[in-house]
């Protein structure tokens, strides 16, 4: 009896301290998301398959096993309320020299060799992995899609997903074969608020896994120094992970509120360095771009802006160049516009017409060519079903007049005029032109422009549309 009474105050003190620590750490709330965790997994698996096809995956079993050990250690301490049962976590090393790592919805994570080369300790690598895992757990990729203002951002960039159905088949693959894979902007370019959430949840998981959370701040400082040394163009990681500001300060403040668990054995970190050194020389993203003939010229990474959205957009050039959408189409576009290729679509945009604006990716001026699944062999039914799917997630999108019959590459087509809220303020005009391909796939050509710029772009849009040649085979 005396023993039990003696131990009770000690137990109460321990519980009080535990509650205090829990209260002290920042509580992270996932953002709104209209997608299901299962859809996250589907998106991530499709995008991961493309990464594995086109990125130089490291096949060395020692490196792969070591990276998986680090990843599994983090998953084990992740908050149970955020670990959806459907998630499929994987951790893949990539022989690229850029300091970069990214995780796709539903669990696939890729870590560049450059991250290991730049890190001074295992904890620094784990910190970045914890940050990326936090994006998965908080479902930031599909949360981006949920809040996207422009419906056309959702068509070509979310690995071809529209209305819950995966767009692909022969036509989707044919477009993909002509373009360097770029992981969709909506999936991987995060706002500063999302970055801070991932930082804070990441350091919390680091502490539970036995790592000093301050190591994440150290790694960010290394990344920033490399960016400064390269004149600001720096590590690729920074292009999709903007600095929320005061990063080191708030990470260290969060670390002060955390209790670090018993440290794991980190001796393998130094032992794995010679294994990396024995690999073939690491490639750069530029090397991959050169090795992949896009056929259109001027293609770039979807995670980068074309100019500065919000600044004036120049009138279309009178000179044109040819682009090729794989084995699906060819078209002529203004020579000073930039092509942006994704799995099932190609955007072509003028300077300042696409990219980051106040933490969101916007597409304000330009055209897009792409494919979507057709639910019917009847063109009218297929078009309306597709437009209905878009409209359900874009309440501001409205028809502007009646649909009209037209032609695309001498095939029967339907022209649909729409109006939508422009991210620049006011309204934008959206023109959608659809026709059926031979494999029951819907081909579309669309135009996007704010109302006050519509007249300046009208002739260019018509010339591009008239130039489309469907070459599927």
C-alpha angles and dihedrals in degrees: 000000000000089000093054094048091049094053097046097078090048090053092048091051091050092050091048092051091048091051091048093053091048091050092047097057117082114262112229120208119197113238125245114289130181093189124087124238087246090058089050089056093048092050093047095048093051094047092044091054089056092048091052091050096051107026123076099252115201108239098189107124094211093057093042092050093047093050091048090051090056092046094047089050090058095044089053092060098038115120108276092221090061098045104092113203091232095059116116108202120198133163119208128183118220127201096228123126098217117103096247145128130171138180125208127217113283097025120299111132129187123196122193123226086236089068091059092045092054098043120095094200143014089253091063092055091044090050093058090044090051089051092052093044088053090059088055095046093047089044093229095161096062090034085063089053090048093057097037109130096204118063093208091064086064096052104058103026110046092077089275097303118152125168091346094304122113114236112215135096122128095322095049091049091047093057091045091053090063098049138065108247113254117182106239117272093226090055098048113019107087135194121243090253091055090047092054091048090052091047093052097043089044094056090046090056091045091057092049089050092052101257128127104254091212088072089076090059089049091054092050089052089053091051091049092050091052090050091052091047091054094050095261098302087096133137117003090229091072094057091066098029109055117198109253089206130254087038097156092047098052094041091053091045090053090047090057089060095051134084112222115221124225109303118252123229105277098177093109091069094074092039092056094053094080089049090058089047090056092058124096113276112288116254125225127228086249089059090054092049092052092048093053116069106211093188091217105071124222096050117155143178113290090223091068128080122240099228118315116317110224093039119103114287115223122235115264117276119251090227120083138200132197124251128188126211098204113263093338113068150348127209144166119244134176109285094231095054122099125232119225114192128200132167099281105010145043123212120199113196140175125237111294091012100109140031144050120358118170093335096313131097110240134187106199106156134024144044138288132203119196152133134247135181113272115221091199141026087230107093095212093050093044092050095047093047090051093047091048090054090052093046095054091067096036109057094176093058111106138177113250105203131324127321113257136205116247141149134259113190089340092305124120109266141170125232117208122187117205140174126211140171109276119225085223091060130268120039135317130209119231123192119194124190119186138185136163124254124212096263096057091266123136115232116203137189116191137181128206126191137144112255094247091057097041097100093051091054100038098094093044092051091050093048091050092049093048090051096057113119117187108215102170113157 
